[in-house]
């Protein structure tokens, strides 16, 4: 992903994995002053806890969709942030 392109990411954007839609962005985690993207919190649904997706898993941001290099199974095993 190009440096700074995380700034295109917004809460509510759809997250697409390698084999399915995974959820939506709940919050972008970045240090904007240093232009360092850490990742984002993803919501799987209304009644599930948000999980952290590391920034190095993002492959692109296109047409309002964040693409990540993980499957639905991998996303199901992510844990809530501590």
DABELMO-V31031 format. One record per run of one state. SS is the DSSP state (2 for helix, 1 for strand, 0 for the rest). FROM is the first residue (numbers start at 1). TO is the last residue. If there is no record, write none. Layout:
# DABELMO-V31031
SS;FROM;TO / SS;FROM;TO
This chain:
# DABELMO-V31031
0;1;4 / 2;5;8 / 0;9;13 / 1;14;16 / 0;17;20 / 1;21;31 / 0;32;35 / 1;36;43 / 0;44;50 / 1;51;54 / 2;55;57 / 1;58;62 / 0;63;64 / 1;65;68 / 0;69;71 / 2;72;76 / 0;77;82
